[in-house]
Amino acid sequence: MSLVGQKAPDFTLPGTHGDFSLQEALIRSPLLLIFYPKDDTPG
């Protein structure tokens, strides 16, 4: 299933310098989100 071209739902995550909000990040500049499976796992 490809999500290329789909809009990400708004979300807020805790961060080391305060919360990260997708909506606030998009106000400042364009943003590219990349998700990939099995990060930091062997194989």
N, CA, C and O of each residue as an XYZ file, in Angstrom:
172
protein
N       0.843     -1.181      0.000
C       0.000      0.000      0.000
C       0.887      1.243      0.000
O       1.727      1.394      0.887
N       0.723      2.103     -0.944
C       1.515      3.313     -1.048
C       0.746      4.506     -0.495
O      -0.435      4.693     -0.786
N       1.431      5.299      0.297
C       0.836      6.521      0.826
C       1.433      7.765      0.178
O       1.207      8.883      0.642
N       2.182      7.570     -0.876
C       2.825      8.689     -1.564
C       1.761      9.676     -2.012
O       0.778      9.298     -2.650
N       1.962     10.940     -1.675
C       1.036     11.983     -2.071
C      -0.110     12.204     -1.099
O      -0.894     13.139     -1.266
N      -0.216     11.348     -0.078
C      -1.277     11.501      0.915
C      -0.855     12.517      1.969
O       0.330     12.627      2.282
N      -1.808     13.258      2.517
C      -1.509     14.194      3.604
C      -1.466     13.441      4.928
O      -2.313     12.589      5.198
N      -0.483     13.760      5.739
C      -0.363     13.146      7.063
C      -1.363     13.801      8.012
O      -1.588     15.008      7.925
N      -1.960     13.036      8.907
C      -2.851     13.645      9.895
C      -2.035     14.476     10.883
O      -0.865     14.184     11.132
N      -2.647     15.493     11.431
C      -1.944     16.321     12.410
C      -1.607     15.474     13.632
O      -2.414     14.654     14.069
N      -0.407     15.677     14.181
C      -0.009     14.967     15.386
C       0.960     15.824     16.179
O       1.591     16.731     15.635
N       1.072     15.535     17.452
C       2.019     16.206     18.344
C       2.783     15.127     19.095
O       2.188     14.193     19.634
N       4.109     15.260     19.127
C       4.964     14.297     19.807
C       5.854     15.017     20.817
O       6.254     16.157     20.580
N       6.170     14.367     21.941
C       7.111     14.980     22.878
C       8.510     14.970     22.278
O       8.898     14.020     21.597
N       9.263     16.038     22.537
C      10.626     16.127     22.018
C      11.583     16.618     23.081
O      11.160     16.965     24.184
N      12.852     16.652     22.772
C      13.859     17.091     23.740
C      13.805     18.599     23.981
O      14.261     19.074     25.021
N      13.257     19.351     23.036
C      13.146     20.812     23.175
C      11.681     21.238     23.185
O      11.340     22.291     22.646
N      10.821     20.440     23.786
C       9.384     20.712     23.821
C       8.654     19.848     22.812
O       9.260     19.049     22.097
N       7.359     20.019     22.768
C       6.542     19.206     21.872
C       6.766     19.584     20.410
O       7.041     20.741     20.091
N       6.642     18.585     19.523
C       6.724     18.794     18.079
C       5.327     18.625     17.517
O       4.699     17.583     17.707
N       4.837     19.640     16.828
C       3.519     19.586     16.206
C       3.690     19.665     14.694
O       4.403     20.533     14.192
N       3.046     18.774     13.981
C       3.131     18.788     12.523
C       2.589     20.095     11.967
O       3.203     20.680     11.075
N       1.453     20.569     12.469
C       0.873     21.813     11.971
C       1.826     22.987     12.159
O       1.978     23.800     11.246
N       2.470     23.099     13.314
C       3.410     24.198     13.563
C       4.627     24.098     12.648
O       5.127     25.119     12.176
N       5.104     22.896     12.395
C       6.257     22.710     11.510
C       5.908     23.118     10.083
O       6.736     23.710      9.390
N       4.692     22.808      9.636
C       4.280     23.153      8.273
C       4.115     24.655      8.078
O       4.246     25.144      6.956
N       3.835     25.385      9.130
C       3.722     26.844      9.038
C       5.085     27.445      8.714
O       5.175     28.413      7.958
N       6.146     26.875      9.284
C       7.495     27.418      9.103
C       8.093     27.091      7.742
O       8.738     27.947      7.136
N       7.895     25.878      7.250
C       8.504     25.486      5.976
C       7.902     24.169      5.491
O       7.251     23.467      6.264
N       8.114     23.827      4.218
C       7.652     22.521      3.729
C       8.352     21.398      4.505
O       9.454     21.584      5.021
N       7.716     20.262      4.581
C       8.230     19.171      5.396
C       8.030     17.854      4.670
O       6.982     17.623      4.067
N       9.027     16.999      4.726
C       8.942     15.667      4.145
C       9.057     14.652      5.279
O      10.059     14.627      5.994
N       8.040     13.822      5.443
C       8.062     12.769      6.453
C       8.360     11.446      5.772
O       7.742     11.104      4.764
N       9.303     10.709      6.322
C       9.646      9.394      5.784
C       9.556      8.389      6.919
O      10.198      8.556      7.956
N       8.764      7.353      6.722
C       8.649      6.272      7.676
C       9.134      4.996      7.015
O       8.800      4.723      5.862
N       9.909      4.224      7.730
C      10.366      2.958      7.168
C      10.370      1.899      8.264
O      10.657      2.206      9.421
N      10.058      0.673      7.916
C       9.939     -0.379      8.920
C      11.291     -0.872      9.435
O      12.324     -0.744      8.779
N      11.233     -1.432     10.617
C      12.383     -2.118     11.217
C      13.596     -1.236     11.411
O      14.722     -1.679     11.184
N      13.391      0.009     11.827
C      14.502      0.913     12.110
C      15.327      0.348     13.269
O      14.778     -0.131     14.262
N      16.630      0.411     13.128
C      17.575     -0.046     14.154
C      17.409     -1.528     14.505
O      17.619     -1.920     15.653
N      17.036     -2.346     13.526
C      16.965     -3.777     13.752
C      17.858     -4.491     12.745
O      18.023     -4.014     11.622
N      18.432     -5.618     13.127
C      19.277     -6.324     12.155
C      18.459     -6.903     11.009
O      17.308     -7.300     11.192
N      19.051     -6.944      9.857
C      18.416     -7.560      8.707
C      17.466     -6.668      8.044
O      16.848     -7.052      7.052
